[in-house]
């Protein structure tokens, strides 16, 4: 279980870092176009895999990292993350720090929470979520946001991001969006 989660989250972090670097170096406008085209391609591939088309290389990656409950919608996590990134890029196009902070929370805090929660999570809160993973999410969220904004903003936004991560909604979509909105309200 841990080995599979490490594989999933290393891919999650790898692609997330590439997106963060794209936004940082290419800017919000170019990044929006690139991520939109990537979203379209990813959606087409997802539909193709669902309909039984053979994308050997991509299908093997998707099969290797998808959780059992995600197999009906291949690439759902990535697609939702791209949607949240695009929305952030459009809404906060003149505030790249908000975009980078909000996406960093999902890339790093979510990944570390899953890894720590899988390995050390003994005290369950909701479903498979544990106190250990949740506290990891909180600490990493605060660190990520604090790289861009003052500590008081990071603490409040980090707490809210962690609460959203616990809710039964897709965190790949909602954690970055809520984080960005909260940061904007606080600054």
mmCIF file of the C-alpha atoms, coordinates in Angstrom:
data_MODEL
# 
_entry.id   MODEL 
# 
loop_
_atom_site.group_PDB 
_atom_site.id 
_atom_site.type_symbol 
_atom_site.label_atom_id 
_atom_site.label_alt_id 
_atom_site.label_comp_id 
_atom_site.label_asym_id 
_atom_site.label_entity_id 
_atom_site.label_seq_id 
_atom_site.pdbx_PDB_ins_code 
_atom_site.Cartn_x 
_atom_site.Cartn_y 
_atom_site.Cartn_z 
_atom_site.occupancy 
_atom_site.B_iso_or_equiv 
_atom_site.pdbx_formal_charge 
_atom_site.auth_seq_id 
_atom_site.auth_comp_id 
_atom_site.auth_asym_id 
_atom_site.auth_atom_id 
_atom_site.pdbx_PDB_model_num 
ATOM 1   C CA . UNK A 1 1   ? 0.000   0.000  0.000   1.00 0.00 ? 1   UNK A CA 1 
ATOM 2   C CA . UNK A 1 2   ? 2.741   2.479  0.965   1.00 0.00 ? 2   UNK A CA 1 
ATOM 3   C CA . UNK A 1 3   ? 4.796   1.619  -2.129  1.00 0.00 ? 3   UNK A CA 1 
ATOM 4   C CA . UNK A 1 4   ? 1.831   2.351  -4.414  1.00 0.00 ? 4   UNK A CA 1 
ATOM 5   C CA . UNK A 1 5   ? 1.075   5.617  -2.563  1.00 0.00 ? 5   UNK A CA 1 
ATOM 6   C CA . UNK A 1 6   ? 4.739   6.678  -2.860  1.00 0.00 ? 6   UNK A CA 1 
ATOM 7   C CA . UNK A 1 7   ? 4.596   6.024  -6.612  1.00 0.00 ? 7   UNK A CA 1 
ATOM 8   C CA . UNK A 1 8   ? 1.333   7.960  -6.938  1.00 0.00 ? 8   UNK A CA 1 
ATOM 9   C CA . UNK A 1 9   ? 2.555   10.907 -4.935  1.00 0.00 ? 9   UNK A CA 1 
ATOM 10  C CA . UNK A 1 10  ? 5.973   11.079 -6.584  1.00 0.00 ? 10  UNK A CA 1 
ATOM 11  C CA . UNK A 1 11  ? 4.178   11.446 -9.927  1.00 0.00 ? 11  UNK A CA 1 
ATOM 12  C CA . UNK A 1 12  ? 1.813   13.961 -8.292  1.00 0.00 ? 12  UNK A CA 1 
ATOM 13  C CA . UNK A 1 13  ? 4.747   16.015 -6.985  1.00 0.00 ? 13  UNK A CA 1 
ATOM 14  C CA . UNK A 1 14  ? 6.713   15.705 -10.235 1.00 0.00 ? 14  UNK A CA 1 
ATOM 15  C CA . UNK A 1 15  ? 3.911   17.012 -12.435 1.00 0.00 ? 15  UNK A CA 1 
ATOM 16  C CA . UNK A 1 16  ? 2.959   19.586 -9.820  1.00 0.00 ? 16  UNK A CA 1 
ATOM 17  C CA . UNK A 1 17  ? 6.491   20.979 -9.681  1.00 0.00 ? 17  UNK A CA 1 
ATOM 18  C CA . UNK A 1 18  ? 6.575   21.190 -13.491 1.00 0.00 ? 18  UNK A CA 1 
ATOM 19  C CA . UNK A 1 19  ? 3.341   23.188 -13.438 1.00 0.00 ? 19  UNK A CA 1 
ATOM 20  C CA . UNK A 1 20  ? 4.636   25.480 -10.679 1.00 0.00 ? 20  UNK A CA 1 
ATOM 21  C CA . UNK A 1 21  ? 7.854   26.070 -12.662 1.00 0.00 ? 21  UNK A CA 1 
ATOM 22  C CA . UNK A 1 22  ? 5.853   26.730 -15.829 1.00 0.00 ? 22  UNK A CA 1 
ATOM 23  C CA . UNK A 1 23  ? 3.753   29.362 -14.068 1.00 0.00 ? 23  UNK A CA 1 
ATOM 24  C CA . UNK A 1 24  ? 6.775   30.934 -12.386 1.00 0.00 ? 24  UNK A CA 1 
ATOM 25  C CA . UNK A 1 25  ? 8.898   31.186 -15.536 1.00 0.00 ? 25  UNK A CA 1 
ATOM 26  C CA . UNK A 1 26  ? 6.354   31.480 -18.368 1.00 0.00 ? 26  UNK A CA 1 
ATOM 27  C CA . UNK A 1 27  ? 3.854   33.683 -16.553 1.00 0.00 ? 27  UNK A CA 1 
ATOM 28  C CA . UNK A 1 28  ? 0.136   33.353 -16.081 1.00 0.00 ? 28  UNK A CA 1 
ATOM 29  C CA . UNK A 1 29  ? -1.047  34.000 -19.640 1.00 0.00 ? 29  UNK A CA 1 
ATOM 30  C CA . UNK A 1 30  ? 1.156   31.462 -21.425 1.00 0.00 ? 30  UNK A CA 1 
ATOM 31  C CA . UNK A 1 31  ? 0.625   28.962 -18.611 1.00 0.00 ? 31  UNK A CA 1 
ATOM 32  C CA . UNK A 1 32  ? -3.147  29.272 -18.988 1.00 0.00 ? 32  UNK A CA 1 
ATOM 33  C CA . UNK A 1 33  ? -2.954  28.340 -22.673 1.00 0.00 ? 33  UNK A CA 1 
ATOM 34  C CA . UNK A 1 34  ? -0.555  25.445 -22.079 1.00 0.00 ? 34  UNK A CA 1 
ATOM 35  C CA . UNK A 1 35  ? -2.589  24.023 -19.206 1.00 0.00 ? 35  UNK A CA 1 
ATOM 36  C CA . UNK A 1 36  ? -5.838  24.424 -21.147 1.00 0.00 ? 36  UNK A CA 1 
ATOM 37  C CA . UNK A 1 37  ? -4.404  22.475 -24.095 1.00 0.00 ? 37  UNK A CA 1 
ATOM 38  C CA . UNK A 1 38  ? -3.073  19.867 -21.660 1.00 0.00 ? 38  UNK A CA 1 
ATOM 39  C CA . UNK A 1 39  ? -6.508  19.613 -20.043 1.00 0.00 ? 39  UNK A CA 1 
ATOM 40  C CA . UNK A 1 40  ? -8.142  19.015 -23.428 1.00 0.00 ? 40  UNK A CA 1 
ATOM 41  C CA . UNK A 1 41  ? -5.552  16.348 -24.339 1.00 0.00 ? 41  UNK A CA 1 
ATOM 42  C CA . UNK A 1 42  ? -5.856  14.676 -20.936 1.00 0.00 ? 42  UNK A CA 1 
ATOM 43  C CA . UNK A 1 43  ? -9.639  14.608 -21.138 1.00 0.00 ? 43  UNK A CA 1 
ATOM 44  C CA . UNK A 1 44  ? -9.541  13.056 -24.615 1.00 0.00 ? 44  UNK A CA 1 
ATOM 45  C CA . UNK A 1 45  ? -7.071  10.423 -23.420 1.00 0.00 ? 45  UNK A CA 1 
ATOM 46  C CA . UNK A 1 46  ? -9.194  9.708  -20.334 1.00 0.00 ? 46  UNK A CA 1 
ATOM 47  C CA . UNK A 1 47  ? -12.294 9.224  -22.463 1.00 0.00 ? 47  UNK A CA 1 
ATOM 48  C CA . UNK A 1 48  ? -10.297 7.064  -24.859 1.00 0.00 ? 48  UNK A CA 1 
ATOM 49  C CA . UNK A 1 49  ? -9.019  4.807  -22.066 1.00 0.00 ? 49  UNK A CA 1 
ATOM 50  C CA . UNK A 1 50  ? -12.539 4.542  -20.631 1.00 0.00 ? 50  UNK A CA 1 
ATOM 51  C CA . UNK A 1 51  ? -13.844 3.458  -24.033 1.00 0.00 ? 51  UNK A CA 1 
ATOM 52  C CA . UNK A 1 52  ? -11.147 0.814  -24.355 1.00 0.00 ? 52  UNK A CA 1 
ATOM 53  C CA . UNK A 1 53  ? -8.756  2.560  -26.751 1.00 0.00 ? 53  UNK A CA 1 
ATOM 54  C CA . UNK A 1 54  ? -5.205  1.405  -26.395 1.00 0.00 ? 54  UNK A CA 1 
ATOM 55  C CA . UNK A 1 55  ? -2.811  4.118  -25.241 1.00 0.00 ? 55  UNK A CA 1 
ATOM 56  C CA . UNK A 1 56  ? -0.272  1.557  -23.977 1.00 0.00 ? 56  UNK A CA 1 
ATOM 57  C CA . UNK A 1 57  ? 2.273   3.893  -22.390 1.00 0.00 ? 57  UNK A CA 1 
ATOM 58  C CA . UNK A 1 58  ? -0.262  6.254  -20.811 1.00 0.00 ? 58  UNK A CA 1 
ATOM 59  C CA . UNK A 1 59  ? -2.687  3.493  -19.838 1.00 0.00 ? 59  UNK A CA 1 
ATOM 60  C CA . UNK A 1 60  ? 0.091   1.712  -17.925 1.00 0.00 ? 60  UNK A CA 1 
ATOM 61  C CA . UNK A 1 61  ? 0.935   4.904  -16.031 1.00 0.00 ? 61  UNK A CA 1 
ATOM 62  C CA . UNK A 1 62  ? -2.718  5.576  -15.226 1.00 0.00 ? 62  UNK A CA 1 
ATOM 63  C CA . UNK A 1 63  ? -3.300  1.955  -14.154 1.00 0.00 ? 63  UNK A CA 1 
ATOM 64  C CA . UNK A 1 64  ? -0.204  2.089  -11.972 1.00 0.00 ? 64  UNK A CA 1 
ATOM 65  C CA . UNK A 1 65  ? -1.222  5.167  -10.022 1.00 0.00 ? 65  UNK A CA 1 
ATOM 66  C CA . UNK A 1 66  ? -5.017  5.239  -9.978  1.00 0.00 ? 66  UNK A CA 1 
ATOM 67  C CA . UNK A 1 67  ? -6.776  4.141  -6.822  1.00 0.00 ? 67  UNK A CA 1 
ATOM 68  C CA . UNK A 1 68  ? -9.423  1.445  -7.270  1.00 0.00 ? 68  UNK A CA 1 
ATOM 69  C CA . UNK A 1 69  ? -12.268 3.920  -6.782  1.00 0.00 ? 69  UNK A CA 1 
ATOM 70  C CA . UNK A 1 70  ? -10.791 6.144  -9.557  1.00 0.00 ? 70  UNK A CA 1 
ATOM 71  C CA . UNK A 1 71  ? -10.488 3.495  -12.298 1.00 0.00 ? 71  UNK A CA 1 
ATOM 72  C CA . UNK A 1 72  ? -13.887 4.468  -13.794 1.00 0.00 ? 72  UNK A CA 1 
ATOM 73  C CA . UNK A 1 73  ? -12.514 7.974  -14.511 1.00 0.00 ? 73  UNK A CA 1 
ATOM 74  C CA . UNK A 1 74  ? -8.848  7.611  -15.536 1.00 0.00 ? 74  UNK A CA 1 
ATOM 75  C CA . UNK A 1 75  ? -6.770  10.683 -14.753 1.00 0.00 ? 75  UNK A CA 1 
ATOM 76  C CA . UNK A 1 76  ? -9.548  12.316 -12.714 1.00 0.00 ? 76  UNK A CA 1 
ATOM 77  C CA . UNK A 1 77  ? -7.135  13.743 -10.121 1.00 0.00 ? 77  UNK A CA 1 
ATOM 78  C CA . UNK A 1 78  ? -4.925  15.306 -12.792 1.00 0.00 ? 78  UNK A CA 1 
ATOM 79  C CA . UNK A 1 79  ? -7.891  16.641 -14.746 1.00 0.00 ? 79  UNK A CA 1 
ATOM 80  C CA . UNK A 1 80  ? -9.383  18.259 -11.644 1.00 0.00 ? 80  UNK A CA 1 
ATOM 81  C CA . UNK A 1 81  ? -5.994  19.711 -10.680 1.00 0.00 ? 81  UNK A CA 1 
ATOM 82  C CA . UNK A 1 82  ? -5.632  21.224 -14.165 1.00 0.00 ? 82  UNK A CA 1 
ATOM 83  C CA . UNK A 1 83  ? -9.125  22.716 -13.903 1.00 0.00 ? 83  UNK A CA 1 
ATOM 84  C CA . UNK A 1 84  ? -8.300  24.311 -10.544 1.00 0.00 ? 84  UNK A CA 1 
ATOM 85  C CA . UNK A 1 85  ? -4.974  25.605 -11.879 1.00 0.00 ? 85  UNK A CA 1 
ATOM 86  C CA . UNK A 1 86  ? -6.667  27.146 -14.918 1.00 0.00 ? 86  UNK A CA 1 
ATOM 87  C CA . UNK A 1 87  ? -9.362  28.799 -12.785 1.00 0.00 ? 87  UNK A CA 1 
ATOM 88  C CA . UNK A 1 88  ? -6.673  30.202 -10.470 1.00 0.00 ? 88  UNK A CA 1 
ATOM 89  C CA . UNK A 1 89  ? -4.667  31.442 -13.467 1.00 0.00 ? 89  UNK A CA 1 
ATOM 90  C CA . UNK A 1 90  ? -7.700  33.250 -14.845 1.00 0.00 ? 90  UNK A CA 1 
ATOM 91  C CA . UNK A 1 91  ? -9.046  34.679 -11.585 1.00 0.00 ? 91  UNK A CA 1 
ATOM 92  C CA . UNK A 1 92  ? -5.665  35.673 -10.116 1.00 0.00 ? 92  UNK A CA 1 
ATOM 93  C CA . UNK A 1 93  ? -3.762  36.368 -13.347 1.00 0.00 ? 93  UNK A CA 1 
ATOM 94  C CA . UNK A 1 94  ? -2.188  39.468 -11.817 1.00 0.00 ? 94  UNK A CA 1 
ATOM 95  C CA . UNK A 1 95  ? -1.302  37.720 -8.548  1.00 0.00 ? 95  UNK A CA 1 
ATOM 96  C CA . UNK A 1 96  ? 1.055   34.838 -9.378  1.00 0.00 ? 96  UNK A CA 1 
ATOM 97  C CA . UNK A 1 97  ? 2.031   34.461 -5.703  1.00 0.00 ? 97  UNK A CA 1 
ATOM 98  C CA . UNK A 1 98  ? -1.566  33.482 -4.840  1.00 0.00 ? 98  UNK A CA 1 
ATOM 99  C CA . UNK A 1 99  ? -1.594  30.942 -7.678  1.00 0.00 ? 99  UNK A CA 1 
ATOM 100 C CA . UNK A 1 100 ? 1.763   29.451 -6.710  1.00 0.00 ? 100 UNK A CA 1 
ATOM 101 C CA . UNK A 1 101 ? 0.892   29.292 -3.002  1.00 0.00 ? 101 UNK A CA 1 
ATOM 102 C CA . UNK A 1 102 ? -2.516  27.696 -3.599  1.00 0.00 ? 102 UNK A CA 1 
ATOM 103 C CA . UNK A 1 103 ? -1.174  25.102 -6.037  1.00 0.00 ? 103 UNK A CA 1 
ATOM 104 C CA . UNK A 1 104 ? 1.821   24.388 -3.785  1.00 0.00 ? 104 UNK A CA 1 
ATOM 105 C CA . UNK A 1 105 ? -0.543  23.400 -1.001  1.00 0.00 ? 105 UNK A CA 1 
ATOM 106 C CA . UNK A 1 106 ? -2.148  20.760 -3.212  1.00 0.00 ? 106 UNK A CA 1 
ATOM 107 C CA . UNK A 1 107 ? 1.142   19.545 -4.669  1.00 0.00 ? 107 UNK A CA 1 
ATOM 108 C CA . UNK A 1 108 ? 3.113   19.255 -1.434  1.00 0.00 ? 108 UNK A CA 1 
ATOM 109 C CA . UNK A 1 109 ? 0.693   19.194 1.524   1.00 0.00 ? 109 UNK A CA 1 
ATOM 110 C CA . UNK A 1 110 ? -1.664  16.672 -0.057  1.00 0.00 ? 110 UNK A CA 1 
ATOM 111 C CA . UNK A 1 111 ? 1.233   14.426 -1.091  1.00 0.00 ? 111 UNK A CA 1 
ATOM 112 C CA . UNK A 1 112 ? 2.992   14.514 2.255   1.00 0.00 ? 112 UNK A CA 1 
ATOM 113 C CA . UNK A 1 113 ? -0.280  13.993 4.135   1.00 0.00 ? 113 UNK A CA 1 
ATOM 114 C CA . UNK A 1 114 ? -1.028  10.875 2.081   1.00 0.00 ? 114 UNK A CA 1 
ATOM 115 C CA . UNK A 1 115 ? 2.473   9.465  2.531   1.00 0.00 ? 115 UNK A CA 1 
ATOM 116 C CA . UNK A 1 116 ? 2.683   10.146 6.278   1.00 0.00 ? 116 UNK A CA 1 
ATOM 117 C CA . UNK A 1 117 ? -0.931  9.120  6.820   1.00 0.00 ? 117 UNK A CA 1 
ATOM 118 C CA . UNK A 1 118 ? -0.388  5.833  4.964   1.00 0.00 ? 118 UNK A CA 1 
ATOM 119 C CA . UNK A 1 119 ? 2.826   5.013  6.827   1.00 0.00 ? 119 UNK A CA 1 
ATOM 120 C CA . UNK A 1 120 ? 2.108   6.345  10.323  1.00 0.00 ? 120 UNK A CA 1 
ATOM 121 C CA . UNK A 1 121 ? -1.636  7.037  10.426  1.00 0.00 ? 121 UNK A CA 1 
ATOM 122 C CA . UNK A 1 122 ? -2.962  5.123  13.417  1.00 0.00 ? 122 UNK A CA 1 
ATOM 123 C CA . UNK A 1 123 ? -5.685  7.496  14.636  1.00 0.00 ? 123 UNK A CA 1 
ATOM 124 C CA . UNK A 1 124 ? -8.474  7.766  12.052  1.00 0.00 ? 124 UNK A CA 1 
ATOM 125 C CA . UNK A 1 125 ? -10.632 10.865 11.727  1.00 0.00 ? 125 UNK A CA 1 
ATOM 126 C CA . UNK A 1 126 ? -12.786 10.370 8.637   1.00 0.00 ? 126 UNK A CA 1 
ATOM 127 C CA . UNK A 1 127 ? -12.667 7.289  6.422   1.00 0.00 ? 127 UNK A CA 1 
ATOM 128 C CA . UNK A 1 128 ? -9.017  6.548  5.724   1.00 0.00 ? 128 UNK A CA 1 
ATOM 129 C CA . UNK A 1 129 ? -7.834  9.993  6.857   1.00 0.00 ? 129 UNK A CA 1 
ATOM 130 C CA . UNK A 1 130 ? -5.789  10.087 10.039  1.00 0.00 ? 130 UNK A CA 1 
ATOM 131 C CA . UNK A 1 131 ? -4.704  12.689 12.562  1.00 0.00 ? 131 UNK A CA 1 
ATOM 132 C CA . UNK A 1 132 ? -1.088  12.069 11.543  1.00 0.00 ? 132 UNK A CA 1 
ATOM 133 C CA . UNK A 1 133 ? -1.778  12.770 7.862   1.00 0.00 ? 133 UNK A CA 1 
ATOM 134 C CA . UNK A 1 134 ? -4.023  15.713 8.676   1.00 0.00 ? 134 UNK A CA 1 
ATOM 135 C CA . UNK A 1 135 ? -1.432  17.372 10.921  1.00 0.00 ? 135 UNK A CA 1 
ATOM 136 C CA . UNK A 1 136 ? 1.159   16.832 8.185   1.00 0.00 ? 136 UNK A CA 1 
ATOM 137 C CA . UNK A 1 137 ? -1.195  18.513 5.719   1.00 0.00 ? 137 UNK A CA 1 
ATOM 138 C CA . UNK A 1 138 ? -1.607  21.467 8.082   1.00 0.00 ? 138 UNK A CA 1 
ATOM 139 C CA . UNK A 1 139 ? 2.122   21.960 8.711   1.00 0.00 ? 139 UNK A CA 1 
ATOM 140 C CA . UNK A 1 140 ? 3.104   21.614 5.055   1.00 0.00 ? 140 UNK A CA 1 
ATOM 141 C CA . UNK A 1 141 ? 0.246   23.916 3.982   1.00 0.00 ? 141 UNK A CA 1 
ATOM 142 C CA . UNK A 1 142 ? 1.433   26.606 6.383   1.00 0.00 ? 142 UNK A CA 1 
ATOM 143 C CA . UNK A 1 143 ? 5.018   26.250 5.139   1.00 0.00 ? 143 UNK A CA 1 
ATOM 144 C CA . UNK A 1 144 ? 3.965   26.442 1.470   1.00 0.00 ? 144 UNK A CA 1 
ATOM 145 C CA . UNK A 1 145 ? 1.790   29.516 1.952   1.00 0.00 ? 145 UNK A CA 1 
ATOM 146 C CA . UNK A 1 146 ? 4.340   31.180 4.236   1.00 0.00 ? 146 UNK A CA 1 
ATOM 147 C CA . UNK A 1 147 ? 6.890   31.052 1.399   1.00 0.00 ? 147 UNK A CA 1 
ATOM 148 C CA . UNK A 1 148 ? 4.749   33.682 -0.327  1.00 0.00 ? 148 UNK A CA 1 
ATOM 149 C CA . UNK A 1 149 ? 2.765   35.400 2.434   1.00 0.00 ? 149 UNK A CA 1 
ATOM 150 C CA . UNK A 1 150 ? 3.079   36.388 6.118   1.00 0.00 ? 150 UNK A CA 1 
ATOM 151 C CA . UNK A 1 151 ? 2.719   33.722 8.799   1.00 0.00 ? 151 UNK A CA 1 
ATOM 152 C CA . UNK A 1 152 ? -0.713  34.913 9.995   1.00 0.00 ? 152 UNK A CA 1 
ATOM 153 C CA . UNK A 1 153 ? -2.103  34.487 6.470   1.00 0.00 ? 153 UNK A CA 1 
ATOM 154 C CA . UNK A 1 154 ? -0.356  31.117 6.149   1.00 0.00 ? 154 UNK A CA 1 
ATOM 155 C CA . UNK A 1 155 ? -1.798  29.791 9.404   1.00 0.00 ? 155 UNK A CA 1 
ATOM 156 C CA . UNK A 1 156 ? -5.401  30.773 8.658   1.00 0.00 ? 156 UNK A CA 1 
ATOM 157 C CA . UNK A 1 157 ? -5.272  29.651 5.010   1.00 0.00 ? 157 UNK A CA 1 
ATOM 158 C CA . UNK A 1 158 ? -3.453  26.455 6.009   1.00 0.00 ? 158 UNK A CA 1 
ATOM 159 C CA . UNK A 1 159 ? -6.123  25.569 8.570   1.00 0.00 ? 159 UNK A CA 1 
ATOM 160 C CA . UNK A 1 160 ? -8.899  26.132 6.050   1.00 0.00 ? 160 UNK A CA 1 
ATOM 161 C CA . UNK A 1 161 ? -7.062  24.167 3.318   1.00 0.00 ? 161 UNK A CA 1 
ATOM 162 C CA . UNK A 1 162 ? -6.637  21.272 5.750   1.00 0.00 ? 162 UNK A CA 1 
ATOM 163 C CA . UNK A 1 163 ? -10.328 21.309 6.646   1.00 0.00 ? 163 UNK A CA 1 
ATOM 164 C CA . UNK A 1 164 ? -11.266 21.302 2.943   1.00 0.00 ? 164 UNK A CA 1 
ATOM 165 C CA . UNK A 1 165 ? -8.888  18.381 2.386   1.00 0.00 ? 165 UNK A CA 1 
ATOM 166 C CA . UNK A 1 166 ? -10.875 16.397 4.969   1.00 0.00 ? 166 UNK A CA 1 
ATOM 167 C CA . UNK A 1 167 ? -14.244 17.030 3.298   1.00 0.00 ? 167 UNK A CA 1 
ATOM 168 C CA . UNK A 1 168 ? -15.763 14.455 0.941   1.00 0.00 ? 168 UNK A CA 1 
ATOM 169 C CA . UNK A 1 169 ? -15.106 16.580 -2.155  1.00 0.00 ? 169 UNK A CA 1 
ATOM 170 C CA . UNK A 1 170 ? -12.312 16.150 -4.661  1.00 0.00 ? 170 UNK A CA 1 
ATOM 171 C CA . UNK A 1 171 ? -9.336  17.827 -3.006  1.00 0.00 ? 171 UNK A CA 1 
ATOM 172 C CA . UNK A 1 172 ? -7.488  18.222 -6.326  1.00 0.00 ? 172 UNK A CA 1 
ATOM 173 C CA . UNK A 1 173 ? -10.157 20.665 -7.406  1.00 0.00 ? 173 UNK A CA 1 
ATOM 174 C CA . UNK A 1 174 ? -11.243 22.353 -4.180  1.00 0.00 ? 174 UNK A CA 1 
ATOM 175 C CA . UNK A 1 175 ? -8.099  22.704 -2.024  1.00 0.00 ? 175 UNK A CA 1 
ATOM 176 C CA . UNK A 1 176 ? -6.286  25.007 -4.496  1.00 0.00 ? 176 UNK A CA 1 
ATOM 177 C CA . UNK A 1 177 ? -9.429  27.026 -5.251  1.00 0.00 ? 177 UNK A CA 1 
ATOM 178 C CA . UNK A 1 178 ? -10.365 27.542 -1.603  1.00 0.00 ? 178 UNK A CA 1 
ATOM 179 C CA . UNK A 1 179 ? -6.737  28.221 -0.644  1.00 0.00 ? 179 UNK A CA 1 
ATOM 180 C CA . UNK A 1 180 ? -6.442  30.890 -3.330  1.00 0.00 ? 180 UNK A CA 1 
ATOM 181 C CA . UNK A 1 181 ? -9.731  32.532 -2.327  1.00 0.00 ? 181 UNK A CA 1 
ATOM 182 C CA . UNK A 1 182 ? -8.835  32.539 1.385   1.00 0.00 ? 182 UNK A CA 1 
ATOM 183 C CA . UNK A 1 183 ? -5.378  33.982 0.727   1.00 0.00 ? 183 UNK A CA 1 
ATOM 184 C CA . UNK A 1 184 ? -6.926  36.703 -1.428  1.00 0.00 ? 184 UNK A CA 1 
ATOM 185 C CA . UNK A 1 185 ? -9.461  37.576 1.272   1.00 0.00 ? 185 UNK A CA 1 
ATOM 186 C CA . UNK A 1 186 ? -6.737  37.728 3.925   1.00 0.00 ? 186 UNK A CA 1 
ATOM 187 C CA . UNK A 1 187 ? -4.362  39.969 2.016   1.00 0.00 ? 187 UNK A CA 1 
# 
